[in-house]
Amino acid sequence: MGTQLTILGKTIKKYVMKIRQVVITEAYQVSIREVDCPELAPNQVLMECHASAVSAGTELAVYTGTHQWLKDPKMVDWKFPFRPGYSAAGVVLAVGSQITDIQVGERVSYPGNHASHEILTLGHERGRWWKLPPNLSFEKAALACVSRYGFGGVLRAGVTLGRSVAVLGLGIIGQFALRSALAAGCYPVIGIDAVQMRRQAALAAGANGVIDPTSRPAKEQLMELLGTRGAEIVIDATGVPAAIPDAMSLACDAGQVVVVGSPRGIAQNVNFYDDLHRRYIEVLGAHGNMLFEPAHTRLNGNWDIHKAQKWLLANLASGRLSLEQLVTHTITPEGLGQAYEGLLKEKETYLGVVMKWK
C-alpha cells in the first residue's frame, strides 16, 4: 500500500502490510488467507483486530451451505469464498484525511469480519465504529455487534419494565435476548431450550426460571411458572420456522411474539384465526439491521444503530448486560473450523465463541 497515512501519530508515505482473513472456501471448508492491505482512501479507517465473535446462526448457515443467499444471484457478496463474521473489537491503526471523529490508537467496536485488520468505509453499512468504555476488554467488546441481534427483540417490543418474557431458543442470540430483557427490567424472564448447558447459562445470567421443552409441554410449564396463560412477550430465537406457531402458543392474549432468530424457511400449520386474530396477539420481525431503517428510528425512543451499540457497550462494561457462562470457547483463527463443528454437533459444550487475534 503506497499512500500518505497517519500511523500512531506519524505521517509516512508508504505502509505495507499483509492482512490475515478467515475464509469459508466452500461448504464445511475453512481456511486462512493473506492479502495485501490496499491503499486507504480519505474516507476510510484501518482497524487492527484484537478479538472477534462468532455469530453461530449466520456463520453456520454459510458453513453448511444452507444460507439462502448463497444461491441468490442478486446477493453477489454472499458467495464462496465467503468472509464470515461481523462483530469485532480492536485499535484504530490509521485514518483517512476525511475522518474527524476518531483518532489513531483509540479502542473501538466495529462490524468486522474475522480478520487481523479491516478497512471500514465511512457511509457504507459496515462503515461504523464505536469507542470502548475504558474498563471494557476487547474480548467482551467483540460481542457487542452480535449482541444487537438479541437485544433487538427486546427493543422491538416497546415498553419492557415489569413485563413477563419467555425466550424460546437459548443459543447466542437467544442468550442475548434473555440477558437484554433482564437488563431492560423485564420480569419474570424465562428461558426455554432442550440443551441443559444453555439453560444453566441462562440461570447464571439471572433468568427467573428455565424450561426443558422435552420433559413435558413448554406451554404447561410456562403457565405454572407465571401463574397466567402465557408471557406478555415471547421472543423466538430458534431460527426454525416451525417454532413460530409454538412461540405464538406461549404468548398471553394481547401478547407479543418477536422473531429474532432469522428463521430460514416456511412456517406451516398456523391457524391465523384461533392462534392470532381471536387472541389479538402481535407477531413482529426484529432483525438487528432494523436499526438502520429511518422508519424504526422514530419508534421506541428514537433508537438507531449508534444509540443501540453505545447502550450495549456501556452495559457490557458495567456488567448490567451479563456475560456469565456465555463464552465457552476462546480460539485462535486456526481453530474456527473446529469451533463450527462443535457448535453444530456438541451443543452441550459450545455456546459463545470468541476469536483472539492479538
Buried (B, 14 or more C-beta within 10 A) or exposed (E): BEBBBBBEEEEEEEBEBEBBBBBBEEEEEBBBBEEEBEBBBEBBBBBBBBBBBBBBBBBBBBBEBEBEBBEEEEEEEBEEEBBBBBBBBBBBBBBBEEBEEBEBEEBBBBBBBBBBBBBBBBEEEBBBBBBBBEEBBBBBBBBBBBBBBBBBBBBBBBEBEEBBBBBBBBBBBBBBBBBBBBBBEBEBBBBBBBBEBBBBBBBEBBBBBBBBBEEEEBBEBBBEBBEEBBBBBBBBBBBBBEBBBBBBBBBBEEBBBBBBBBBBEEBEEEEEEEBBEEBEBBBBEBBBEBBEEEEBBEEEEEBBBEBBBBBBBBBBBEEBBBBBBBBBBBBEBEBBBEBBBBBBEEBEEBBBBBBBBE
